[in-house]
């Protein structure tokens, strides 16, 4: 049987490309054994993907409007106590929460702060966790030389959470939505069985 010119050309191109592909195949093969001993790899990757977004709706008393572009920069505030329903820690839950929020950024003065305080929780141990961030002296302001104070309250918060973008709007009813950008790092590292978020358990 006579081989067509196009098929012969493909065969020749493959023979020429094979030596260049060998290092890539060897690298991929070297990474696979690292993951071979990890149980539930696909389940953990799906969990990491679900961690990218966290949100809930609320009904109760109070008022809160706040935007956070990472935990270092935010505007708005308020306080409320409400029953909540939403997606939290890879599952759908119902809980009660009391929240105090306050954030302000003044670039001309080189000063910013962002405070989020959770209390009165029932139905869960934590939502996002309580945190307080103060930036002083950034962008050539008149602060104390560019200091940043980041404080969390021992509730399981992780540095990856600092990159979260958050929107809260509440007036008797409302919502709280978080885009957890830092979890992209955890998801990407998880592909090669590295777990910076410490949640593959």
Long-range contacts (C-beta under 8 A, 24 or more apart in sequence): 31-192, 34-192, 34-193, 35-192, 35-193, 38-193, 38-200, 41-193, 44-190, 44-195, 44-200, 45-187, 45-190, 45-191, 47-90, 47-199, 47-200, 48-183, 48-186, 48-187, 48-190, 48-197, 48-199, 48-200, 49-187, 50-87, 50-90, 51-90, 51-180, 51-183, 51-186, 51-187, 51-197, 51-199, 52-179, 52-180, 52-183, 52-184, 52-187, 53-87, 53-177, 53-178, 53-179, 53-180, 54-86, 54-87, 54-88, 54-128, 54-177, 54-178, 54-180, 55-86, 55-87, 55-175, 55-176, 55-177, 55-178, 56-84, 56-85, 56-86, 56-87, 56-88, 56-127, 56-175, 56-176, 57-84, 57-85, 57-86, 57-173, 57-174, 57-175, 58-82, 58-83, 58-84, 58-85, 58-97, 58-170, 58-173, 58-174, 58-175, 58-176, 59-83, 59-172, 59-173, 60-172, 61-172, 62-99, 62-170, 62-171, 62-172, 63-170, 63-171, 64-99, 64-101, 64-168, 64-169, 64-170, 64-174, 65-168, 65-169, 65-170, 66-101, 66-103, 66-166, 66-167, 66-168, 67-166, 67-167, 67-168, 68-103, 68-114, 68-164, 68-165, 68-166, 68-167, 69-165, 70-162, 70-163, 70-164, 70-165, 70-181, 71-114, 71-131, 71-133, 71-150, 71-161, 71-162, 71-163, 71-164, 72-112, 72-114, 72-133, 72-135, 72-148, 72-162, 73-103, 73-105, 73-112, 73-114, 74-103, 74-104, 74-105, 74-112, 74-114, 74-166, 75-103, 75-104, 75-105, 76-101, 76-103, 76-168, 77-101, 77-102, 77-103, 78-170, 80-170, 80-174, 81-120, 82-170, 82-174, 84-127, 84-176, 86-176, 88-124, 88-127, 89-124, 93-123, 93-124, 94-123, 95-121, 95-122, 95-123, 95-124, 95-127, 96-120, 96-121, 96-122, 96-123, 97-121, 97-127, 99-168, 101-168, 106-141, 107-138, 107-139, 107-141, 108-141, 109-141, 109-142, 109-143, 110-135, 110-136, 110-137, 110-138, 110-139, 110-140, 110-141, 110-142, 110-143, 110-146, 111-135, 111-136, 111-137, 111-141, 111-143, 112-138, 118-155, 125-155, 126-155, 126-156, 127-176, 128-157, 128-161, 128-164, 128-166, 128-178, 129-153, 129-155, 129-156, 129-157, 129-161, 130-155, 131-157, 131-161, 133-162, 158-182, 158-197, 158-198, 160-185, 160-186, 160-196, 160-197
